[in-house]
């Protein structure tokens, strides 16, 4: 495990070697907290998951929501969603409510990282990866610039004249 170098960020992140491979069996994956479907449920396609995620983020007042289409760019998922919460408490609440909604509606048991600190929470549903940041942490990492063509970011807030 290694500590994150960002100012104001605490907690540890998994090394790449700790991430599940496609050959891991389902029981081992579930024990390690990988996103899996609850027994007796049907799979939701990535577009349905994305729509539900965007609705949940909007309902919980997430700010500057950016959606990145990863299909054909990465094998880690079909979509990535990046958004901000105003405080650590809101970031944590957004992540918890989103994971709860996906579990209730689709039976998806999401893997969540970073919830304890509330600076940057990652929710991995398997098909959609959601990053919820505090604004200053999001500004530090500028994740959108890595994935959005031309380095574009979320629309800037309107300024007062």
C-alpha positions in Angstrom: 0.0 0.0 0.0 1.2 3.5 -0.6 0.0 6.8 0.7 -1.5 9.4 -1.7 0.7 12.5 -2.1 -2.1 15.0 -2.5 -2.4 17.8 0.0 -5.3 17.1 2.4 -5.8 13.5 1.2 -5.4 10.7 3.6 -5.8 6.9 3.3 -4.1 4.3 1.2 -4.8 3.0 -2.3 -4.4 -0.5 -3.7 -1.3 -1.3 -5.7 -2.0 -2.5 -9.3 -0.9 -6.0 -8.3 -3.9 -6.2 -5.9 -6.5 -5.5 -8.5 -8.5 -8.5 -9.7 -7.8 -10.1 -13.0 -10.3 -11.6 -15.4 -9.3 -15.1 -14.2 -10.2 -14.7 -10.6 -13.1 -17.0 -9.6 -16.3 -15.4 -8.3 -16.0 -16.5 -4.7 -12.5 -15.0 -4.4 -13.7 -11.8 -6.2 -16.6 -11.4 -3.8 -14.3 -11.9 -0.8 -12.0 -9.2 -2.1 -14.9 -6.8 -2.5 -15.1 -6.8 -6.3 -18.4 -5.5 -7.8 -20.7 -8.5 -8.1 -24.4 -9.1 -8.7 -26.4 -10.1 -5.7 -28.0 -13.6 -5.9 -31.2 -13.8 -7.9 -30.7 -10.5 -9.8 -30.3 -9.7 -13.4 -27.5 -7.7 -14.9 -28.2 -4.1 -15.8 -26.5 -2.8 -18.9 -23.9 -0.1 -18.6 -26.2 2.5 -20.2 -28.9 1.8 -17.6 -26.3 2.0 -14.8 -25.0 5.2 -16.1 -28.5 6.8 -16.3 -29.2 5.7 -12.7 -25.9 7.0 -11.5 -26.3 10.4 -13.2 -29.8 10.7 -11.7 -28.5 9.8 -8.2 -25.7 12.4 -8.5 -28.1 15.0 -9.6 -30.6 14.2 -6.8 -27.8 14.5 -4.2 -26.6 17.9 -5.6 -23.3 16.7 -6.9 -21.6 19.5 -8.8 -19.7 19.7 -12.1 -20.7 16.2 -13.3 -18.5 15.0 -16.2 -19.3 11.7 -18.0 -16.4 10.0 -20.0 -17.1 7.3 -22.5 -14.4 4.6 -22.0 -15.7 2.1 -24.6 -12.9 1.3 -27.0 -10.4 3.3 -24.8 -10.0 1.1 -21.7 -11.0 -2.4 -20.5 -11.6 -1.1 -17.0 -15.2 -0.1 -17.7 -17.6 1.4 -20.2 -18.0 4.8 -18.5 -16.4 7.0 -16.0 -18.2 9.7 -14.1 -16.4 12.5 -12.2 -18.2 14.9 -9.9 -17.7 17.1 -6.8 -19.3 17.5 -3.5 -18.9 20.6 -1.4 -17.5 18.9 1.7 -16.2 15.6 2.9 -19.5 14.9 4.5 -21.4 15.5 1.2 -18.8 13.4 -0.8 -19.3 10.5 1.6 -23.1 10.8 1.5 -23.2 11.0 -2.3 -21.1 7.8 -2.5 -23.2 5.9 0.1 -26.5 6.8 -1.4 -25.3 5.9 -4.9 -24.0 2.5 -3.8 -27.3 1.9 -1.9 -29.4 2.8 -5.0 -27.4 0.5 -7.3 -27.7 -2.3 -4.8 -31.5 -1.8 -4.3 -32.4 -1.3 -8.0 -29.9 -3.5 -9.8 -28.5 -5.8 -7.2 -25.0 -4.4 -7.9 -22.6 -4.7 -5.0 -20.2 -1.8 -5.7 -16.6 -1.6 -4.4 -16.0 1.7 -2.6 -12.6 3.2 -1.8 -11.8 6.4 0.2 -15.1 6.7 2.0 -13.4 7.1 5.4 -11.5 10.3 4.5 -14.2 11.7 2.2 -11.7 13.6 0.0 -11.9 11.4 -3.0 -14.3 8.4 -3.1 -14.2 5.9 -5.9 -17.3 3.7 -6.6 -16.6 0.8 -9.0 -19.7 -0.9 -10.3 -17.8 -3.0 -12.9 -19.2 -1.2 -15.9 -19.2 2.4 -14.6 -16.5 4.0 -12.4 -17.5 7.0 -10.4 -15.1 9.5 -8.8 -16.6 11.9 -6.2 -14.1 14.6 -5.1 -13.9 17.6 -2.8 -13.3 20.5 -5.2 -9.7 21.2 -4.2 -8.7 17.6 -4.5 -10.4 17.4 -7.9 -8.5 20.5 -9.0 -5.2 18.9 -7.8 -5.7 15.7 -9.8 -7.5 17.1 -12.9 -8.7 13.6 -13.8 -10.8 14.9 -16.7 -7.8 16.1 -18.6 -6.5 12.5 -18.9 -9.7 11.2 -20.5 -11.6 14.0 -22.1 -10.4 14.9 -25.7 -8.5 18.1 -25.9 -8.1 18.3 -22.1 -11.6 19.9 -21.7 -13.0 20.0 -18.2 -16.4 20.5 -16.8 -18.1 23.8 -17.5 -16.8 26.6 -15.3 -19.3 28.1 -12.9 -20.8 31.4 -14.0 -19.1 34.4 -12.5 -20.8 37.5 -11.2 -20.5 40.7 -13.1 
